[in-house]
Amino acid sequence: MLSIKFQVYHGGDIYEMILTTNSPDPTVEDLQRQIEKQFIIPIKNQRIIFKGQDLHENQQEKLRRYGITNACAIRVIGRKEL
């Protein structure tokens, strides 16, 4: 099992999040599912940015393609479901 720790910037706050997956090579969609679960932001409302790149546009892309490793910081823009 693979775990990647993130710092998530959302709404002016910083949170810690751990993505745990059975995949040795997680995708953007795996990250989106964890964000949906932890922050209650539906995938369709998420905009994920890492080093100026819009990750949410390529759900099947591998996180490593963007250079995302343990302890990276990502920015999440999106409205929570109430």
Buried (B, 14 or more C-beta within 10 A) or exposed (E): EEEBEBEBBBEEEEEEBEBEBEEEEBBBBBBBBBBBEBBEBEBEBBEBBBEEBEBBEBBEBBBEEBEBEEEBEBBBBBEEEE
